[in-house]
Amino acid sequence: TGAMAANANDAILALYAKSFGQVWALNWGAGLAAPFTEEWAKGSGLLLLIAMAPRQIRTAFDGFIMGAFIGLGFQIIEDVSYAMTSAGTQFGANQIGASIGTIVVRMVSGVAAHILYSAIFCAGLVYLLGRPAEPRKVGRGLLLIAIPMLLHGTWDSLGAIAGPSGLKLIGLLIGTIVVALAILVQVYKLTVTPERDFVRDVMAPEEARNVITAPELDAMAGNRKARKAYRKAARKGHERKRARYVLNAAYALGDELAAARGADTDRVRFARAEVARIRAGVPSPW
């Protein structure tokens, strides 16, 4: 994906320079090239994964997570290339210092860069395409595809927008990061909700047969706050630790039930017995 985007960027920047002039291309070219070439190049990585493992990319949340890892790989390659380029600055007199400085800046600012953009973009791509476990929602998909492209274009154009004012540039930089992170949190909440509903559907029969309790089911199918409240309900330290272990065993049972498609296999029975064993505080025989 990095090679695809790099070649496309060079071609588009050359066209911008010829059409609008070198100065305009230097100021605005990156912001009007990278959002299109790089986001769609990274999105092609998700399309490849869907083609190779269609049963693994089932929901927008899967696209969200896969997109984040695709963005991470892209960002690492890009950071390395930027570091190599910066080594040649200052007539090559301070290669290590220039490279390290570039890497630090890229790492600090990267908190709201390719990882974030790709996570949102790929979640939108899943909504746009639709999956067996995720109904197609074209409007939502197009919106989530457009948002990271807009954020990316704004990020790459901050220097041109701020002009010569360093203070304005810092303010825009911080503001862009805050807005990007806020959007990321909302997209995460949007995509993770069906996953939690799946957990509740899988584990509800286990609550009915008293393998897990209602508070445990709520913690499993809830957010971090719900899990924290469940652990705090246990009064003593060792009870809290056991509550955490029971919850982990219940998650393992949920994995086995999902893999077995609800069938009562040997692995499911073993995982169910482990929940009971840990709840009773019986040491493992292994």
N, C-alpha and C positions, 0 to 999 in steps of 0.2 A: 504493500500500500504506500510505503514511503517513496519508492521509486516511481510508482504511477503518478503520485501527486507532484513530485519534484519535476518530472519532465513536463507535465501539464502546466505547472506554475511558470516555468521558463518560457514556454511558448506564449502563454497569455500575457506575461509581463512584456515580452518583446512586441506583441501586438499593441498593448497599451502605449508603449513608448513611441511606436511609429504613428499611432493614431492621435494621441493627446500630448505628446511631448515627454521628454525624459524627466523633467521636474515633477510633472503630474504623476507619472508612473512611479517615481520614487516615493512620493507622498501617499498616494492612494492605491497603488497597484496591488500591494500585498493584501490590503483589506477587501479588495474586490476580485481577488483571484483565489486565495487560499480557502475561503469558506466554501467555495463550490468544488474545487479540485480535491482538497484534502478530506472534507467530510464525506463526499461521495466515494472517494477512494477507500476510506476506512469502512464505509457502509458496505462496500463490495466484499470486505472480509466477512461480515455477518452473512451476506448472501451465500458465500462459499460454505460457511459452517452449516447453514440451513440445508444446502444441497447435500453436504456430506453426512450430516447427522440430524435429519428432520425431526426425529422423535425427541431430541435433546433440547431443541429451541422451540419451546411450546407456547410461551407467553411473552408479553412485553417485558416482564421482569427478567426473563432469560436474556432478551435482547439488551436490556439495561446493563446486566452484569457482563455479558460478552463484549458489549461495546466499550465498557470501561477498560477491559483487558486489551482490546484492540488499540484503544487510544493510548494505553500505557506503553505498549510496544512501539507504536508510532512515535510517541514523545521521546522515548529513550534513543531511538535512531536519530531523531531530529536534534536532540541535545548533543549527541556525539558529533554530528556534522557541524553544528554551530561552534562547538569547542575546537574542532579541528580548524575551522575557518578563522576563529579569533586568534589562534596561535600565530598566524601570519601577520597580525597587526603589529604596530610599533616596529616595523621592519624586522620582525622576528626576534627582537631583543629580549622579550619577556614572554616566551611561549607558554611556560607552565603557569605563571601568574595570570596571564590573560585567559587561558583555558579554564583554570579553576574558577576565576571570577565569573566567567560566562556560565559555567555549570551551576554555581551557587544561585545566580540570578534566575536561571531557567528553572531550577528546582523550587525556589521560593514562589515564583510567579506561576509555576505549573500547577498549583493547587486548583486553579480555575481555568485550565487549558484543555489539552486534547483528551485527557481522561474524562473530564466532565462533558465536553462537547460530544464525544462519541457515545457515552452512556445515554444521553438524551436522544441523540440522533438515531441510534439503533433501536431504542424503545419505540420511537416514532415509526421507524421502518417496519417493525413487526405489526404495529397497529395498521399501517398502510396496506401491508400485504395480507394480514390476517393469518392466524394459525388455528389448528383444530381446537386448542384450548383458549384461544384469544379471538373473539369475534372481530371482524374487520371494521375499523372505524377510521374512515378516510380523513375526515376533518381533523380529528385528534392527531392522526399520524402526520399529516402535512404541517400542523402547527408545531409538533415536537421536532420535526425535521427543520423547520424554518428558524426556530428559536436558537439552536446552537450555531447555525450559520450566521445569524445576526450578531450573536455574542462574539463569535470568532472574527467577523469583519470589524466590529467595534474595537476589539482588542488590538488587532493589527493596524488600526487607524488611529490609535490614541495619540501618537506623536503628531500627526497631521491635525487632529482635532484640537489638541492643547496648544499647538503653536510653540513659540519660544518660552512660554511660562513653565518652569519646572514645577512650581507649586500646583498649578492646574493639572499637570500631567500626573502627579502623585495622587491628587484627589480623584481624578478620573480612573486611575488604576485601582485604587481602593474601592471606589464605587462599583466598578465593573465586576470585581471579584465578589463583593457582597451580593450583588444582584444575581450573579451566576450561581453562587452557592445556595441562595434562597430558592432559585428555580429548581436546582438539583434536588433539594429536599422535597419539594412538592411533587416532582416527577417520581421520586422514590416512593413516596406515600401512595401515589396513584397506581403505580405498577405492582407494589407489593401486596396490596389488599386482596386480589384474587388468590395469591399464593397462600395467604393466611386462611382464606375461606376453604381452600383445598385441604389444608391441615385439619381444619375443624370437621370437614366432611369425612376424612379418612379416620379420624380418631373418635368421632362421636359414638360409634358402636362400642368402642373400648370403654367409654364412660358408662354406657348402658349396662355393660357386663361387669362394672365395678373394677376394671383393671386400673383406670385412672379416675381421679376425682374431678368434679366440675371446676374447682379453682385451677387444677393442673391443665385441664383442657383450655380454659381461658388464657392461661399463661402461654401455652404452646401456640395458640392461634392469635395471640395478642402481640403488642409491640414491646419494646424494651421496658417501658414503664409498667406494663402489666406483669412482665416477668420479675421485675424488681419488687413489685408489691407482693407477688406470690412468695418470694424468698424472705421478705421482711415479715411475713405473717408467722413464720417459725420463730419462736421466742429465743431459744438458746443457740449458741454458736454451732454445736454439732448438729442440731436439727436443721439449721439453715444449710449446712453443707450437704446433709442427706437430701434435703429438698432439691438442691441443685442437681445432685446425682440422679434422683428419681426423674427429674425433668429431662436430663440427658438420655436416660434409658428409654423414656417415653418417645423422645425424638427418634431414637434408633428403632423402636417398634414401629413408628410411623413410616420410616424408610422401608422397613421390611414389608409392611402391609402394602405400601404403594408399589414396590417391586413385584410383589406376588399378586397384584391386582385384587386384593381383598381375600385371596385364598388362605386357608389355614394350613400353611406349610410348616415343615420342621423349623425353619429359620424364624418364622413368625411366632411359633410356640415357644422357642427358646428366648426370643426377645421379650415376649410377654412374661415368661417366668423370671427374667432378669429384673423387670420392673418390680415384681412382687418380692424378689429376694432383696433388692436394695432397699425397698420400703421397710422390710422387716429387720434390716440391719444384719442379715446373715452373711458371713464371709464367703467369698467366692471359693469353690472347690478347686479352681484351676490355679 
